[in-house]
């Protein structure tokens, strides 16, 4: 069974729940830092937590700004 964008969104919302936040499929354009988190460190930590859920390790910095970019990155990594 391949990973879908909906699967990743569900994981994102599970992790956001502790922050009292959630994202719908109509809000994928939201900026992780700015719309969801005010602090860069918090946004970076959140992205790291999501990637860890999928056992994705990156070499260096990855350029992910929006929820959609995060979902796309994870789905593409899991296809490879």
C-alpha positions as CSV (number, residue, x, y, z in Angstrom):
1,X,0.0,0.0,0.0
2,X,1.5,3.3,-1.0
3,X,1.5,6.4,1.1
4,X,-1.0,9.1,0.1
5,X,-1.2,12.8,0.8
6,X,-4.2,12.1,3.0
7,X,-2.1,9.7,5.1
8,X,0.5,12.4,5.6
9,X,-2.1,15.1,6.4
10,X,-3.6,12.8,9.1
11,X,-0.1,12.4,10.7
12,X,0.4,16.2,10.5
13,X,-2.9,16.8,12.3
14,X,-2.1,14.1,14.9
15,X,1.1,16.0,15.7
16,X,-0.6,19.4,15.5
17,X,-3.3,18.3,17.9
18,X,-1.1,18.9,21.0
19,X,-0.7,22.5,19.8
20,X,-4.4,22.9,19.5
21,X,-4.1,23.2,15.7
22,X,-5.3,21.4,12.7
23,X,-5.1,21.7,8.9
24,X,-7.8,20.8,6.4
25,X,-7.2,19.9,2.8
26,X,-8.2,23.4,1.9
27,X,-5.4,24.9,4.0
28,X,-2.4,23.2,2.5
29,X,-1.1,26.5,1.3
30,X,-0.5,27.6,4.9
31,X,3.1,28.5,5.8
32,X,4.5,26.3,8.5
33,X,6.4,29.2,10.0
34,X,4.1,32.2,10.1
35,X,0.7,30.6,9.8
36,X,1.1,27.6,12.1
37,X,4.1,28.5,14.2
38,X,5.4,32.0,15.0
39,X,9.0,30.8,15.8
40,X,11.3,29.3,13.3
41,X,12.6,26.8,15.9
42,X,9.1,25.5,16.6
43,X,8.4,25.2,12.9
44,X,11.7,23.4,12.3
45,X,11.0,21.1,15.2
46,X,7.6,20.3,13.9
47,X,8.9,19.4,10.4
48,X,11.5,17.2,12.0
49,X,8.8,15.4,14.0
50,X,6.8,14.7,10.9
51,X,9.8,13.5,9.0
52,X,10.8,11.3,11.9
53,X,7.3,9.6,11.8
54,X,8.2,8.4,8.3
55,X,11.8,7.6,9.2
56,X,13.1,10.1,6.7
57,X,16.6,11.5,7.4
58,X,17.8,14.4,5.4
59,X,21.3,15.5,4.5
60,X,21.4,19.1,5.5
61,X,18.7,21.7,5.2
62,X,15.6,21.1,3.2
63,X,13.5,23.9,1.7
64,X,9.9,23.3,3.0
65,X,7.7,26.3,3.6
66,X,4.1,25.2,3.3
67,X,2.1,22.2,4.5
68,X,1.7,21.1,0.8
69,X,5.5,21.2,0.3
70,X,6.0,19.0,3.4
71,X,3.4,16.5,2.2
72,X,4.8,16.4,-1.3
73,X,8.3,15.9,0.0
74,X,7.3,13.0,2.2
75,X,5.2,11.2,-0.5
76,X,8.1,11.6,-3.0
77,X,10.7,10.3,-0.5
78,X,8.6,7.2,0.2
79,X,8.1,6.5,-3.5
80,X,11.9,6.5,-4.0
